[in-house]
């Protein structure tokens, strides 16, 4: 069994968090993630936030952040196993930055 480097593990965790967040609730550039969610029947408000989920497997999947993170994590794990960690790096850096801002905001309240 191959040992996983701690750097790859951290990149994987942060990339999973970021990708799950994008797919779950964010509009993204050019409303890319709104478009993706709409393909699965998810309804959005005028700002691009999802608010109506169909009673389907994918509707339930996108509605639950925790469930969606399992599938995003599976994709991230496959990319890591294939040696494509650098593809995940921008998502990991973005996820880390967002978590730092959230932590700082909690400290200030």
N, C-alpha and C positions, 0 to 999 in steps of 0.2 A: 504494500500500500504506500502510496506517495504522500509524504508530509506536505502540508500546505504552508507556504510562507506567510507570516503574519501580515505582511504588506498586502498580499493578494486577498487575504481574508478581510482586511479593513476596506480595501477597494471594493470587494464584493458586497459587503454589508452596506456601505454608503451608496453604491450604485443601485442596489436593490431598493433602498429607501427612496432614492430620487426617482427612479423609473416608476415605482408604485405610485408615488405622489403625482407624477405627471399623468399617468393613465387614470388615476382615481378621480382627480378633482381640478386639474389645471387646464387652461385653454391652450397654452403653449404658443410658439411662434406660428403666425398665420392661422390660428385656431386649429392647428393640426390634431390636437388631442380631442377637441370637440368633434371634429370630423370622424375620428376613429370611434369614439363612443356612440355617435349617431348611427354608425353602421350596425351597432348592436341594439338599436332601438331606444337608447337613452335620450331623455328630453332635457334641454338646457334652458336656463333663463337668458335674458338679453346680454348678460355679462359673460356667458359661457360656463356658468357653474351648473353641474348636473343636479337635477331635482326630481326627475321621474325615471324610475327603473322598471323595465318590463319584468313580468314574472316568468323569466326564462333562466336557463343556466348562466348565460353571459350577463344578464341583467343583475342577477344575484352576485355574481363574481365581481363585477365592477362596483357594486354598491358597498361591498365589504372590503375595507382597506386591508385587513388582516388576511383575508382569503386571497386577494389579488397579490399580496406580497409573496405568498408561497409560489405562485406561478412566475412572478417576476424573478424571484430568487432562483427558481429552477433554470430559467433562461440565462441568468447571470452565471450560475454554476457551470453550465455548458460552455459558455464563452470562456470562462476561466480555465476549464479543463482542456479546451482547444488551444490555449495559449494566447487568446486575444484580450488579455487584461487591459491593454492600452486603449482598446475601444471603449472600455468602461470608465476610464480615467476621468474624462470630462464630467460624467454623471456623478462620480464619486466626489470630485472636488466641489461640484455644485451642492451636492447633498451635505458635505461637511460644512460648507459656508452657511447654508441655511440652518443647520443645527446649531452653529455658533451664534447666529443672530437670534434664534429662538431662545437659547440659553441666556444670552445677554439681556434680552427683553424680560425674561422671568426674574432675573436678578434685580432689575430696575423697578419692579413692582412690589 
